[in-house]
């Protein structure tokens, strides 16, 4: 089963991201219900490993974190394959990512070795954009260059199954783990 661990987006972050999607004249937008921050892509995993991972996560006191969009970035080099909203790698998010990685290792799930770049995939461009399609994307992104949001608490971590179809991925939540609200800071008036 193809699976990943992710944070669904807090409600206040969704409208500005949908506005970016609506402004793009190219690509296939990720459906609103599929917008998330991936903490670990597990790949194809067998049921016993998923059960072990679930037990690992269920038995931990996971740290809370906040999500804050800090701009847009494309992935895929000179021929972008997707446009994403960058998410600030704040300490709580980095700590949660570390816990998730350790839980995967404890469940004997091997993860790809890659640097954690928190983001929300907004739009996919198939094999990549070139020529006029790329120029249209660059013009649309230039109008959104100041995209930022306030920091919002993530409510839960989800273990998600992903089924690929020609119309896009279909996600099914296999388990959810509540996250505590992180301590406030000066930005939200709590401290």
C-alpha positions in Angstrom: 0.0 0.0 0.0 1.4 3.4 -1.0 1.3 5.6 2.1 2.6 8.8 3.8 2.5 10.8 7.0 1.1 14.3 6.7 -0.4 17.3 8.4 -3.7 18.5 7.1 -3.8 22.3 6.8 -5.4 24.5 9.4 -8.5 26.1 7.9 -7.1 29.7 7.9 -4.3 28.7 5.5 -6.6 27.2 2.8 -8.2 30.3 1.2 -4.9 32.0 0.3 -3.6 28.8 -1.3 -6.9 28.3 -3.2 -6.5 31.8 -4.5 -3.0 31.0 -5.9 -4.4 27.9 -7.6 -7.2 29.9 -9.2 -4.7 32.5 -10.5 -2.6 29.9 -12.3 -3.4 29.5 -16.0 -1.5 26.2 -16.3 -1.3 22.8 -14.6 -3.6 20.6 -12.6 -4.6 22.0 -9.2 -4.4 19.6 -6.2 -8.0 19.3 -4.8 -8.6 21.3 -1.6 -9.2 18.1 0.4 -5.8 16.8 -0.6 -3.7 19.9 0.5 -1.3 18.8 3.2 2.3 19.0 4.4 4.1 15.7 4.0 6.3 14.7 6.9 7.4 11.3 5.5 6.6 9.6 2.2 6.6 5.9 3.1 6.3 4.5 -0.5 4.8 1.0 -0.8 4.5 -0.5 2.7 3.1 -3.8 3.8 0.2 -4.0 6.4 2.4 -5.3 9.2 4.8 -2.3 8.9 1.9 0.1 8.9 0.4 -1.6 12.0 3.8 -1.3 13.7 4.1 2.4 12.7 0.7 3.0 14.0 1.6 1.5 17.4 4.8 3.6 17.5 3.0 6.8 16.8 0.0 6.0 19.1 2.4 5.4 22.0 4.2 8.7 21.7 3.6 12.2 23.0 4.0 14.0 19.7 5.1 17.6 19.8 2.7 20.3 18.5 3.7 22.7 15.7 2.5 25.7 13.8 2.3 26.0 10.0 3.2 29.3 8.3 3.4 29.8 4.5 6.4 31.8 3.5 6.1 32.0 -0.3 5.9 29.9 -3.4 8.5 27.6 -4.9 8.7 25.3 -7.9 10.2 21.8 -8.0 11.8 20.3 -11.1 14.5 22.8 -12.1 14.2 24.5 -15.5 11.1 22.5 -16.4 9.0 22.7 -13.2 6.8 19.7 -12.4 5.0 21.3 -9.6 4.3 24.6 -7.7 4.2 24.5 -4.0 3.7 26.9 -1.0 6.8 26.9 1.1 6.2 26.3 4.9 8.5 27.7 7.5 10.6 24.9 9.1 9.9 26.2 12.7 11.3 24.2 15.6 8.0 22.4 16.5 7.6 21.2 12.9 11.2 20.1 12.7 10.8 18.2 16.0 7.7 16.5 14.8 9.4 15.5 11.6 12.3 14.0 13.6 9.8 12.0 15.8 8.0 10.7 12.6 11.3 9.6 11.1 12.3 7.8 14.2 8.9 6.1 14.4 9.3 4.9 10.8 12.7 3.5 11.5 11.4 1.7 14.6 8.7 0.1 12.4 11.4 -1.0 9.9 10.2 1.4 7.2 13.1 2.7 5.1 12.6 6.3 4.1 14.3 8.0 1.1 17.2 10.1 2.4 16.4 13.7 1.5 16.4 17.1 3.2 13.1 18.0 4.8 11.7 20.9 2.8 8.2 21.5 4.3 5.7 22.6 1.6 2.2 22.2 0.3 1.9 21.0 -3.3 -0.6 23.3 -5.1 -0.4 22.4 -8.7 1.2 19.7 -10.8 2.5 20.2 -14.4 2.9 16.6 -15.6 6.2 16.1 -17.4 7.1 19.7 -16.7 6.6 23.2 -18.1 8.5 24.8 -21.0 8.2 27.6 -23.4 4.9 29.6 -23.3 3.5 27.4 -20.4 6.5 28.3 -18.3 6.2 32.0 -19.2 2.5 31.9 -18.2 3.4 30.3 -14.9 6.2 32.9 -14.2 3.8 35.8 -14.9 1.1 34.3 -12.6 3.6 33.6 -9.8 5.1 37.1 -10.0 1.6 38.5 -9.1 1.6 36.2 -6.0 5.2 36.8 -4.9 4.2 38.3 -1.5 2.2 35.2 -0.4 2.6 34.7 3.4 0.3 33.7 6.2 0.3 33.8 9.9 1.3 30.8 11.9 -1.5 28.4 12.7 -1.5 25.3 14.9 -1.6 21.9 13.2 -4.4 19.9 14.8 -3.3 16.3 13.9 -0.9 14.1 12.1 -2.4 11.6 9.7 -1.3 8.3 8.3 -2.7 8.3 4.7 -3.0 5.7 2.0 -2.6 7.0 -1.6 -4.1 5.4 -4.7 -2.9 6.9 -8.0 -5.5 7.3 -10.7 -5.4 9.1 -14.1 -7.4 11.9 -12.6 -5.0 12.3 -9.6 -4.4 10.7 -6.2 -7.2 9.5 -4.0 -6.3 9.7 -0.3 -7.7 7.7 2.6 -6.9 8.5 6.2 -5.9 5.3 7.9 -5.2 6.8 11.3 -5.0 10.3 12.9 -3.0 11.4 15.9 -4.0 14.5 17.8 -1.3 17.1 18.3 -1.1 19.5 21.3 -1.4 23.2 20.6 2.1 24.5 20.9 2.9 27.3 23.4 1.9 30.7 22.1 4.3 33.4 20.9 4.2 37.1 20.6 2.8 36.8 17.1 -0.5 35.3 18.3 -0.8 37.3 21.4 -0.4 34.4 23.8 3.0 35.3 25.2 
